[in-house]
Each structure stands twice: as C-alpha cells, then as structure tokens.
Amino acid sequence: MDTAQNLQHHTDLPTTPDALFKRLDDLGILYTTWHHPAFFTVEEGLEFEKDIPGLHCRNLFVRDKRETMFLVSAANETKIDLKKLSALLDCGRLSFGSPERLWANLGVRPGSVCPYAIINDTAQAVTMVLDDTIMRATTVNFHPMVNTMTIGVAPQDLVRFIESTGHTPLILDLSATAPEGE
C-alpha cells in the first residue's frame, strides 16, 4: 500500500489512531508508539516486535451462533482452542467473526484488531476478554486501530481505557483453553 492509500486507509476509520491517541491523552494514559510496515499475523510481526519491549499480544474476534460476540486479547504465546474457550465463556460454539461483522461492530479491519477498537462498540454488543497474563506484564503492546503501528501501555491503563468505553473486561486464565498436548 503506498503512502496515499495508507493515509486514506486510516482516515476512513470510525476512530483513527490520532483520535485514539487523543483519548489516551485525555485519560492521562502514557503510551509509547512504534511505526513499522504492515503485518497481518503474529508470525509476520515477529521480526518487528523483537525490538519493541513488553508483552506482545494478539486478538481474536469471535462469535457464537446466537451472535454473542467477544473480543479476546491474549499474549502471542497463548494457544487457544475455540471449543475450550466457548466452555470457559459459557457460550455456544465459537467461530471467527466475518470481516463485515468486525467492521460493523469494532470499526477495524482484519490484521488491525485490537482492544482499543472496543471504543467503536457503542451498542455494547461485544464482550471484552483479557488473558490474565496481560495483567502480569509491565507493558502490553497492541496495534492502535491500524497494523502499521504498535503502542505499549501499562495493563492497568488498558483496563482503564476499556472501562472508559462503558465495557467491563473479563479477565480470565486462558491457559485453560490450550489445545490438548500444547
């Protein structure tokens, strides 16, 4: 994506990175920003993340057949079996939400899913789930609505941001959702 396309890609978001940074500033949340080439998977990001201190995290946007939606944030290393996750969340069988549903509910595109996108869930239709590993880190790293940047914050500040949107995150031990033999 060239620079002009990348700029347009950012400006059509319901909450742009700059708007997110302003919200963090307004809340008194300190953050560090890193710029890097776009990456869409944990594996693609490994090369760029090695120079960024803190816990690197991934995000899953999932839903069950009753259309109950969850945004799950966990350490990159946390393995998650969706069957076990559905049991932990006491919901129906989970599957990944479509790009259209992701956009409609969280205002981000695949590859840019992050807990900050919960700000766009004004209908309070998505439940935010944080792996308890996140809460034990000094700094946690996520994309700020786009996958060409990473920002690091203290986990308590991440929770404060989520709560400022009217959501109360579920903080769960997701190690129980690891696939058998992992």
MARBA-3410 file (N, C-alpha, C, O; in Angstrom, 1 decimal):
182
0.9,-1.2,0.0,0.0,0.0,0.0,0.9,1.2,0.0,1.8,1.3,0.8 ~ 0.7,2.2,-0.9,1.5,3.3,-1.0,1.1,4.3,0.1,0.1,4.1,0.8 ~ 1.8,5.4,0.3,1.6,6.3,1.4,0.2,7.0,1.3,-0.5,7.1,2.3 ~ -0.2,7.4,0.1,-1.5,8.0,-0.1,-2.7,7.0,0.3,-3.6,7.4,0.9 ~ -2.5,5.8,-0.2,-3.5,4.7,0.1,-3.5,4.5,1.6,-4.6,4.3,2.2
-2.4,4.4,2.2,-2.2,4.2,3.7,-2.9,5.3,4.5,-3.6,5.0,5.4 ~ -2.7,6.5,4.0,-3.4,7.7,4.7,-4.9,7.6,4.6,-5.6,7.7,5.6 ~ -5.4,7.2,3.4,-6.8,7.1,3.2,-7.3,5.9,4.1,-8.4,6.0,4.6 ~ -6.6,4.9,4.1,-7.0,3.7,4.9,-7.2,4.1,6.4,-8.0,3.5,7.0 ~ -6.4,5.0,6.9,-6.5,5.5,8.3,-7.7,6.4,8.4,-8.4,6.4,9.5
-7.9,7.3,7.5,-8.9,8.4,7.7,-10.3,7.9,7.6,-11.2,8.6,8.0 ~ -10.6,6.8,7.0,-12.0,6.3,6.9,-12.4,5.5,8.1,-13.5,4.9,8.2 ~ -11.5,5.3,9.1,-11.8,4.6,10.3,-12.7,5.4,11.2,-12.6,6.6,11.3 ~ -13.7,4.7,11.9,-14.5,5.5,12.9,-13.7,6.2,14.0,-14.0,7.3,14.4 ~ -12.7,5.5,14.4,-11.7,6.1,15.4,-10.3,5.9,14.8,-9.8,4.8,14.6
-9.7,7.0,14.4,-8.4,7.0,13.8,-7.3,6.8,14.9,-7.6,7.0,16.1 ~ -6.1,6.4,14.5,-5.1,6.4,15.5,-4.9,7.7,16.2,-4.8,7.7,17.5 ~ -5.0,8.8,15.5,-4.9,10.1,16.2,-6.0,10.4,17.2,-5.7,10.9,18.3 ~ -7.2,10.0,16.8,-8.3,10.1,17.8,-8.1,9.2,19.0,-8.4,9.6,20.1 ~ -7.6,8.0,18.8,-7.3,7.2,19.9,-6.2,7.8,20.8,-6.4,7.8,22.0
-5.2,8.3,20.2,-4.1,8.9,21.0,-4.6,10.1,21.8,-4.2,10.3,23.0 ~ -5.5,10.9,21.2,-6.2,12.0,22.0,-6.9,11.5,23.2,-6.9,12.0,24.3 ~ -7.7,10.4,22.9,-8.5,9.8,24.0,-7.5,9.3,25.1,-7.8,9.5,26.3 ~ -6.5,8.6,24.8,-5.5,8.2,25.8,-4.9,9.4,26.5,-4.8,9.3,27.8 ~ -4.6,10.4,25.8,-4.0,11.6,26.4,-5.1,12.2,27.4,-4.7,12.6,28.5
-6.3,12.3,27.0,-7.4,12.9,27.8,-7.6,12.0,29.1,-7.9,12.6,30.1 ~ -7.3,10.7,29.0,-7.4,9.9,30.2,-6.1,9.9,31.0,-6.1,9.2,32.1 ~ -5.1,10.6,30.6,-3.8,10.6,31.3,-3.1,9.3,31.2,-2.3,9.0,32.1 ~ -3.3,8.6,30.1,-2.6,7.3,29.9,-1.3,7.5,29.1,-1.4,8.0,28.0 ~ -0.2,7.0,29.7,1.0,7.1,29.0,1.2,6.0,28.0,0.8,4.8,28.4
1.8,6.2,26.9,2.0,5.2,25.9,3.2,5.5,25.0,3.6,6.7,25.0 ~ 3.8,4.5,24.5,4.9,4.6,23.6,4.5,4.1,22.2,3.8,3.0,22.1 ~ 4.8,4.8,21.2,4.4,4.4,19.8,5.6,4.0,19.0,6.6,4.6,19.0 ~ 5.4,2.9,18.2,6.4,2.5,17.2,5.7,2.3,15.9,4.6,1.9,15.8 ~ 6.4,2.8,14.9,5.9,2.7,13.5,6.7,1.5,12.8,7.9,1.3,13.1
6.0,0.8,12.0,6.6,-0.4,11.3,5.8,-0.7,10.0,4.7,-0.2,9.9 ~ 6.3,-1.5,9.1,5.5,-2.0,8.0,4.3,-2.8,8.5,4.3,-3.3,9.6 ~ 3.2,-2.8,7.7,2.0,-3.5,8.0,2.3,-5.0,8.1,3.1,-5.5,7.3 ~ 1.7,-5.6,9.1,1.7,-7.1,9.2,0.4,-7.6,9.7,-0.3,-6.9,10.4 ~ 0.0,-8.8,9.2,-1.4,-9.2,9.4,-1.4,-10.4,10.4,-2.5,-10.8,10.8
-0.3,-11.1,10.7,-0.3,-12.3,11.5,0.8,-12.1,12.6,1.7,-11.3,12.4 ~ 0.6,-12.9,13.6,1.6,-12.9,14.7,3.0,-13.2,14.1,4.0,-12.6,14.4 ~ 3.0,-14.2,13.2,4.3,-14.7,12.6,4.9,-13.6,11.8,6.2,-13.4,11.9 ~ 4.1,-12.8,11.0,4.7,-11.7,10.2,5.3,-10.6,11.1,6.3,-10.0,10.8 ~ 4.7,-10.5,12.3,5.2,-9.4,13.2,6.4,-9.7,14.0,7.0,-8.8,14.6
6.8,-11.0,14.1,7.9,-11.3,15.0,9.2,-10.5,14.7,9.9,-10.1,15.6 ~ 9.5,-10.3,13.4,10.7,-9.6,13.1,10.7,-8.1,13.6,11.7,-7.7,14.1 ~ 9.5,-7.5,13.6,9.4,-6.1,14.0,9.3,-6.0,15.5,9.8,-5.1,16.2 ~ 8.6,-7.0,16.1,8.3,-6.9,17.6,9.6,-7.2,18.4,9.6,-6.9,19.6 ~ 10.6,-7.9,17.9,11.7,-8.2,18.7,12.4,-7.0,19.2,13.1,-7.1,20.3
12.3,-5.9,18.6,12.9,-4.6,19.1,12.0,-3.8,19.9,12.4,-2.7,20.3 ~ 10.8,-4.2,20.2,9.8,-3.5,20.9,9.7,-4.1,22.3,9.2,-5.3,22.4 ~ 10.0,-3.4,23.4,9.9,-4.1,24.7,8.5,-4.3,25.2,7.6,-3.5,24.7 ~ 8.3,-5.3,26.0,6.9,-5.5,26.5,6.3,-6.8,26.0,6.9,-7.5,25.2 ~ 5.1,-7.1,26.5,4.4,-8.3,26.1,3.6,-8.0,24.8,2.9,-7.1,24.7
3.9,-8.8,23.8,3.2,-8.7,22.5,1.9,-9.5,22.5,2.0,-10.7,22.9 ~ 0.8,-9.0,22.0,-0.5,-9.6,22.2,-1.1,-9.8,20.8,-0.8,-9.1,19.8 ~ -2.1,-10.7,20.8,-2.9,-11.0,19.6,-4.3,-10.9,20.0,-4.7,-10.9,21.2 ~ -5.2,-10.8,19.0,-6.6,-10.6,19.3,-7.5,-11.4,18.4,-7.2,-11.6,17.2 ~ -8.5,-12.0,19.0,-9.5,-12.8,18.2,-10.9,-12.2,18.4,-11.3,-11.9,19.5
-11.5,-12.0,17.2,-12.9,-11.5,17.2,-13.7,-12.7,16.9,-13.7,-13.3,15.8 ~ -14.5,-13.2,17.9,-15.3,-14.5,17.7,-16.7,-14.2,18.1,-17.1,-13.3,18.8 ~ -17.6,-15.2,17.6,-19.0,-15.1,18.0,-19.5,-16.5,18.0,-19.0,-17.4,17.5 ~ -20.7,-16.6,18.7,-21.4,-17.9,18.7,-22.6,-17.8,17.8,-22.9,-16.8,17.2 ~ -23.3,-18.9,17.7,-24.5,-19.0,16.8,-25.6,-18.0,17.2,-26.4,-17.6,16.4
-25.6,-17.7,18.5,-26.6,-16.7,19.0,-26.2,-15.3,18.7,-26.8,-14.3,19.1 ~ -25.0,-15.2,18.0,-24.4,-13.9,17.7,-23.9,-13.1,18.9,-23.8,-11.9,18.8 ~ -23.6,-13.8,20.0,-22.9,-13.2,21.1,-21.4,-13.0,20.6,-20.8,-14.0,20.2 ~ -20.9,-11.8,20.7,-19.6,-11.5,20.2,-18.6,-11.2,21.3,-18.9,-10.7,22.4 ~ -17.4,-11.7,21.1,-16.3,-11.5,22.0,-15.0,-11.0,21.3,-14.7,-11.4,20.2
-14.3,-10.1,22.0,-13.0,-9.6,21.5,-12.1,-10.1,22.6,-12.1,-9.7,23.7 ~ -11.2,-11.1,22.2,-10.3,-11.8,23.1,-8.9,-11.3,22.8,-8.4,-11.4,21.7 ~ -8.2,-10.8,23.9,-6.8,-10.4,23.8,-6.0,-11.2,24.7,-6.3,-11.4,25.8 ~ -4.9,-11.8,24.1,-4.0,-12.7,24.8,-2.6,-12.5,24.4,-2.3,-11.9,23.3 ~ -1.7,-12.9,25.2,-0.2,-12.9,24.8,-0.1,-13.7,23.5,-0.8,-14.7,23.3
0.8,-13.3,22.6,1.1,-14.0,21.4,1.3,-15.5,21.6,0.9,-16.4,20.8 ~ 1.9,-15.9,22.7,2.3,-17.3,23.0,1.1,-18.1,23.5,1.2,-19.3,23.5 ~ 0.0,-17.5,23.9,-1.1,-18.2,24.4,-1.8,-18.9,23.3,-2.3,-18.3,22.4 ~ -1.9,-20.2,23.4,-2.6,-21.1,22.5,-4.1,-21.2,22.9,-4.4,-21.4,24.1 ~ -5.0,-21.0,22.0,-6.4,-21.0,22.3,-7.2,-22.0,21.4,-7.2,-21.8,20.2
-7.9,-22.9,22.0,-8.8,-23.8,21.3,-10.2,-23.2,21.5,-10.6,-23.0,22.6 ~ -10.9,-22.9,20.4,-12.1,-22.3,20.4,-13.2,-23.1,21.2,-14.1,-22.5,21.8 ~ -13.1,-24.4,21.1,-14.1,-25.3,21.9,-13.9,-25.0,23.4,-14.9,-24.9,24.1 ~ -12.7,-25.0,23.8,-12.4,-24.8,25.2,-12.7,-23.4,25.6,-13.2,-23.1,26.7 ~ -12.5,-22.4,24.7,-12.8,-21.1,25.0,-14.3,-20.9,25.2,-14.8,-20.2,26.1
-15.1,-21.5,24.3,-16.6,-21.4,24.5,-17.0,-22.0,25.8,-18.0,-21.5,26.4 ~ -16.4,-23.1,26.2,-16.8,-23.7,27.5,-16.4,-22.7,28.7,-17.2,-22.5,29.6 ~ -15.2,-22.1,28.6,-14.8,-21.1,29.6,-15.8,-19.9,29.6,-16.1,-19.4,30.7 ~ -16.2,-19.5,28.5,-17.1,-18.3,28.4,-18.6,-18.7,28.6,-19.4,-17.8,28.6 ~ -18.8,-20.0,28.7,-20.2,-20.5,28.9,-21.1,-20.0,27.8,-22.2,-19.4,28.0
-20.7,-20.2,26.5,-21.5,-19.7,25.4,-21.5,-20.9,24.4,-20.9,-21.9,24.6 ~ -22.2,-20.6,23.3,-22.3,-21.6,22.2,-21.0,-21.8,21.5,-20.0,-21.1,21.8 ~ -21.0,-22.7,20.5,-19.8,-22.9,19.8,-19.3,-21.6,19.1,-20.1,-20.9,18.5 ~ -18.0,-21.4,19.2,-17.4,-20.1,18.7,-16.9,-20.3,17.3,-16.3,-21.4,17.0 ~ -17.0,-19.3,16.5,-16.3,-19.2,15.2,-15.8,-17.8,15.1,-16.2,-16.9,15.8
-14.9,-17.6,14.1,-14.4,-16.2,13.9,-15.4,-15.4,13.2,-16.2,-15.8,12.3 ~ -15.5,-14.1,13.7,-16.4,-13.2,13.1,-15.9,-12.8,11.7,-14.7,-12.7,11.4 ~ -16.9,-12.5,10.8,-16.5,-12.1,9.4,-15.9,-10.7,9.4,-16.1,-9.9,10.4 ~ -15.2,-10.4,8.4,-14.6,-9.0,8.2,-15.7,-7.9,8.3,-15.5,-6.9,8.8 ~ -16.9,-8.3,7.7,-18.0,-7.3,7.7,-18.5,-7.1,9.1,-18.8,-6.0,9.5
-18.7,-8.2,9.9,-19.2,-8.1,11.3,-18.1,-7.3,12.1,-18.5,-6.5,13.0 ~ -16.8,-7.6,11.9,-15.8,-6.9,12.6,-15.8,-5.4,12.3,-15.8,-4.6,13.3 ~ -16.0,-5.0,11.1,-16.1,-3.6,10.7,-17.3,-3.0,11.3,-17.3,-1.9,11.9 ~ -18.5,-3.7,11.2,-19.7,-3.1,11.7,-19.7,-2.9,13.2,-20.3,-2.0,13.7 ~ -19.1,-3.8,14.0,-19.1,-3.7,15.4,-17.9,-3.0,16.1,-18.0,-2.4,17.1
-16.7,-3.2,15.5,-15.5,-2.7,16.1,-14.8,-1.6,15.2,-13.8,-1.0,15.7 ~ -15.2,-1.4,14.0,-14.6,-0.4,13.1,-13.2,-0.6,12.8,-12.5,0.4,12.5 ~ -12.7,-1.8,12.7,-11.4,-2.1,12.2,-11.4,-3.2,11.2,-12.4,-3.9,11.1 ~ -10.3,-3.4,10.5,-10.2,-4.4,9.5,-9.3,-5.6,10.0,-8.6,-5.4,11.0 ~ -9.5,-6.8,9.4,-8.6,-7.9,9.8,-7.1,-7.5,9.7,-6.7,-6.7,8.8
-6.4,-7.9,10.7,-5.0,-7.5,10.8,-4.8,-6.3,11.7,-3.6,-6.1,12.1 ~ -5.9,-5.6,12.0,-5.8,-4.4,12.9,-6.6,-4.6,14.1,-6.8,-3.6,14.9 ~ -7.1,-5.7,14.4,-8.0,-6.0,15.6,-7.2,-5.7,16.8,-6.0,-6.1,17.0 ~ -7.8,-4.9,17.8,-7.1,-4.5,19.0,-8.1,-4.2,20.0,-9.3,-3.9,19.7 ~ -7.7,-4.3,21.3,-8.7,-3.9,22.4,-9.2,-2.5,22.3,-10.3,-2.2,22.8
-8.4,-1.6,21.7,-8.8,-0.2,21.6,-10.1,-0.1,20.7,-10.8,0.9,20.8 ~ -10.3,-1.0,19.8,-11.4,-1.0,18.9,-12.8,-1.1,19.7,-13.8,-0.8,19.1 ~ -12.7,-1.5,20.9,-13.9,-1.6,21.7,-14.6,-0.2,21.9,-15.8,-0.1,22.2 ~ -13.8,0.9,21.7,-14.4,2.2,21.7,-15.5,2.4,20.6,-16.4,3.2,20.8 ~ -15.4,1.6,19.6,-16.4,1.8,18.5,-17.7,0.9,18.7,-18.6,1.0,18.0
-17.6,0.1,19.8,-18.8,-0.7,20.1,-19.8,0.1,21.0,-19.9,-0.2,22.2 ~ -20.4,1.1,20.4,-21.3,1.9,21.2,-22.6,1.2,21.6,-23.2,1.6,22.5 ~ -22.9,0.1,20.9,-24.1,-0.7,21.3,-23.8,-1.6,22.4,-24.7,-2.3,22.9 ~ -22.6,-1.7,22.9,-22.2,-2.6,24.0,-22.5,-4.1,23.6,-23.0,-4.9,24.4 ~ -22.3,-4.4,22.3,-22.6,-5.8,21.8,-21.5,-6.8,21.9,-21.7,-8.0,21.8
-20.3,-6.3,22.2,-19.1,-7.1,22.2,-18.6,-7.2,23.7,-18.5,-6.2,24.3 ~ -18.3,-8.4,24.1,-17.7,-8.6,25.4,-16.2,-8.7,25.3,-15.6,-9.4,24.5 ~ -15.5,-7.9,26.1,-14.0,-7.8,26.0,-13.5,-8.8,27.0,-13.9,-8.9,28.2 ~ -12.5,-9.7,26.5,-11.9,-10.7,27.3,-10.4,-10.5,27.3,-9.8,-10.4,26.2 ~ -9.8,-10.4,28.4,-8.3,-10.2,28.6,-7.8,-11.5,29.2,-8.3,-11.9,30.3
-6.7,-12.0,28.7,-6.0,-13.1,29.3,-5.3,-12.5,30.5,-4.7,-11.4,30.5 ~ -5.3,-13.2,31.6,-4.7,-12.7,32.9,-3.2,-12.5,32.7,-2.6,-11.8,33.5 ~ -2.6,-13.2,31.8,-1.2,-13.0,31.5,-0.9,-11.5,31.2,0.2,-11.0,31.6 ~ -1.8,-10.9,30.5,-1.6,-9.4,30.2,-1.5,-8.6,31.5,-0.7,-7.7,31.5 ~ -2.3,-9.0,32.5,-2.3,-8.2,33.7,-1.0,-8.3,34.5,-0.7,-7.5,35.4
-0.2,-9.3,34.2,1.1,-9.5,35.0,2.3,-8.9,34.2,3.4,-8.9,34.8 ~ 2.0,-8.3,33.1,3.1,-7.7,32.3,3.3,-6.3,32.8,2.5,-5.7,33.4 ~ 4.5,-5.7,32.5,4.8,-4.3,32.8,4.2,-3.4,31.7,3.6,-2.4,32.0 ~ 4.4,-3.9,30.5,3.9,-3.1,29.3,3.3,-4.2,28.4,3.8,-5.3,28.2 ~ 2.1,-3.8,27.8,1.4,-4.6,26.8,1.3,-3.8,25.5,1.1,-2.6,25.5
1.6,-4.6,24.4,1.6,-3.9,23.1,0.5,-4.4,22.2,0.2,-5.6,22.1 ~ -0.1,-3.4,21.5,-1.2,-3.7,20.6,-1.1,-2.7,19.5,-0.5,-1.6,19.6 ~ -1.8,-3.0,18.3,-1.9,-2.0,17.3,-2.9,-1.0,17.7,-3.9,-1.3,18.4 ~ -2.7,0.3,17.3,-3.7,1.3,17.6,-4.7,1.6,16.4,-4.7,2.6,15.8 ~ -5.5,0.6,16.1,-6.5,0.6,15.1,-6.0,0.3,13.7,-6.8,-0.1,12.8
-4.7,0.4,13.5,-4.1,0.0,12.2,-2.8,-0.8,12.5,-2.2,-0.8,13.6 ~ -2.5,-1.6,11.5,-1.4,-2.6,11.7,0.0,-2.0,11.2,0.9,-2.8,11.0 ~ 0.1,-0.7,11.1,1.4,-0.1,10.8,2.0,0.6,12.0,3.1,1.3,11.9 ~ 1.4,0.4,13.1,2.0,1.0,14.4,1.7,0.0,15.5,0.8,-0.9,15.4 ~ 2.5,0.1,16.6,2.2,-0.6,17.8,2.3,0.4,18.9,3.2,1.3,18.9
1.5,0.3,19.9,1.6,1.2,21.1,1.7,0.3,22.3,1.0,-0.8,22.5 ~ 2.6,0.7,23.3,2.7,0.0,24.5,2.1,0.8,25.7,2.4,2.0,25.8 ~ 1.4,0.1,26.5,0.8,0.8,27.7,0.9,-0.2,28.9,1.1,-1.3,28.7 ~ 0.7,0.4,30.1,0.6,-0.4,31.3,-0.7,-1.2,31.2,-1.7,-0.6,30.8 ~ -0.8,-2.4,31.7,-2.0,-3.2,31.6,-3.2,-2.5,32.4,-4.3,-2.6,31.9
-2.9,-1.9,33.5,-3.9,-1.2,34.3,-4.5,-0.1,33.5,-5.7,0.2,33.6 ~ -3.7,0.6,32.7,-4.2,1.7,31.8,-5.0,1.1,30.7,-6.0,1.8,30.3 ~ -4.7,0.0,30.2,-5.5,-0.7,29.2,-6.9,-0.9,29.7,-7.9,-0.6,29.1 ~ -7.0,-1.5,30.9,-8.3,-1.7,31.6,-9.0,-0.4,31.8,-10.2,-0.3,31.6 ~ -8.3,0.6,32.2,-8.9,1.9,32.4,-9.5,2.5,31.1,-10.6,3.0,31.1
-8.8,2.3,30.0,-9.3,2.7,28.7,-10.6,1.9,28.4,-11.6,2.5,28.0 ~ -10.5,0.6,28.5,-11.7,-0.2,28.2,-12.9,0.2,29.1,-14.0,0.3,28.5 ~ -12.7,0.4,30.3,-13.8,0.8,31.2,-14.3,2.2,30.8,-15.5,2.5,31.1 ~ -13.5,3.1,30.3,-13.9,4.4,29.9,-14.9,4.3,28.7,-15.6,5.3,28.4 ~ -15.0,3.2,28.0,-15.9,3.0,26.9,-17.2,2.4,27.4,-18.1,2.2,26.6
-17.3,2.1,28.7,-18.5,1.5,29.2,-18.5,0.0,29.3,-19.5,-0.6,29.7 ~ -17.4,-0.6,28.9,-17.2,-2.0,28.9,-16.4,-2.4,30.2,-15.6,-1.7,30.7 ~ -16.8,-3.6,30.7,-16.0,-4.2,31.8,-15.4,-5.4,31.3,-16.1,-6.4,31.0 ~ -14.1,-5.4,31.2,-13.4,-6.6,30.6,-13.5,-7.8,31.6,-13.4,-7.7,32.8 ~ -13.6,-9.0,31.0,-13.5,-10.2,31.7,-12.0,-10.6,31.7,-11.4,-10.6,30.7
-11.4,-10.8,32.9,-10.0,-11.1,33.0,-10.0,-12.6,33.4,-10.3,-12.9,34.5 ~ -9.5,-13.4,32.4,-9.6,-14.9,32.6,-8.3,-15.5,32.4,-7.4,-15.0,31.6 ~ -8.1,-16.7,33.0,-6.9,-17.5,32.7,-7.1,-18.3,31.5,-7.8,-19.3,31.5 ~ -6.6,-17.8,30.3,-6.8,-18.5,29.1,-5.9,-19.7,28.8,-6.0,-20.4,27.8 ~ -5.0,-20.0,29.8,-4.1,-21.1,29.6,-5.0,-22.4,29.6,-4.6,-23.4,29.1
-6.1,-22.3,30.2,-7.1,-23.5,30.3,-7.7,-23.8,28.9,-8.3,-24.8,28.7 ~ -7.5,-22.9,28.0,-8.1,-23.1,26.6,-7.0,-23.6,25.6,-7.3,-23.7,24.4 ~ -5.9,-24.0,26.1,-4.8,-24.5,25.2,-5.3,-25.8,24.6,-5.9,-26.6,25.3 ~ -5.0,-26.1,23.3,-5.3,-27.3,22.7,-4.6,-28.5,23.4,-3.5,-28.3,24.1 ~ -5.1,-29.7,23.4,-4.5,-30.8,24.0,-3.1,-31.0,23.5,-2.8,-30.9,22.3
-2.2,-31.3,24.5,-0.8,-31.5,24.1,0.0,-30.2,23.9,1.2,-30.3,23.6 ~ -0.5,-29.1,24.2,0.2,-27.8,24.0,0.6,-27.3,25.3,1.2,-26.2,25.4
END
